[in-house]
């Protein structure tokens, strides 16, 4: 099967717009679905998504729309709606989804209401779709500007995965293939919660040693969580796990780490939320990750602490003291 010539992108936030730009660079015709009329009008008039991705002039191959019907003839779909809104978005798109349509899930999180991963949400809403997951260390602004980026593209069907990878690959955007969809999803879901923890440590001035410890012990939590869901542990050592974790936990460009920074400097959970229309997925995912881990019988002390802080159930000093006073044990 040859590479796809067209793609529909559902979601015109920063990441959806950046992926639309990648696909256009790869030579595809791109239809970008934007929920907000103001975003559609802005892109149509100026070729810039000033609300979510300012400063990036979009390729002429990108057409913007507010109609799901306009995506009906796309070769495949990149679903980039926020995790907590993905179900309603997919349900609205479902009447226009062709049989066996490949849908690549790009949102990272666990649905609060059902504690389901995004592929499970897709199975509920468009059961005839062929799922894939795109995840990895990638800041939207850097990707849109064409800076070098490598990601994981996970798909049960290796043949379809290879075609999808060939379709979206460019000189500076490199997808590595995997068959472990659950591993790719789990890594992406939990890393945002851990980034909030790292931001708290940074904002509190706890030092680089504490930061390194949080990333390392957070990676252990990520791996336990993913394996309990049915993932392969080695997947989490790749781009969609460790790679994404290191990036998201190490830069204020990360909206989730920025939330943690604000909390660490004394802001309330409400005050720490990103300004404007930006979304920090870890805020919504933290209680869902905690509850799903409890259901699975998996211990995630860092994620538990973040969820408690965001819910106002504990303050920062109590949470830090609780983590540091846990019983000593073997590292592995």
Secondary structure, 3 states (H helix, E strand, C coil): CCCCCEEEEECCCHHHHHHHHHHHHCCCEEEEECCCHHHHHHHHHHCCECCCECCCCCCCCEEEECCHHHHCCCCEEEECCCHHHHHHHHHHHHHHCCCCCEEEECCCCCCCCCCCCHHHHHHHHCCCCEEEEEECCCCHHHHHCCCCEEEEEEECCHHHHHHHHHHHCCCCEEEEEECCHHHHHHHHHHHHHHHHHHHHHHHHCCCHHHHHHHHHHHHHHHHHHHHHHCCCHHHHHCHHHHHHHHHHCCCCCCHHHHHHHHHHCCCCHHHHCCCCCCCCHHHHHHHHHHHHHHHHCCCCHHHHHHHHHHCCCCCHHHHHHHHHCCCCCCCC
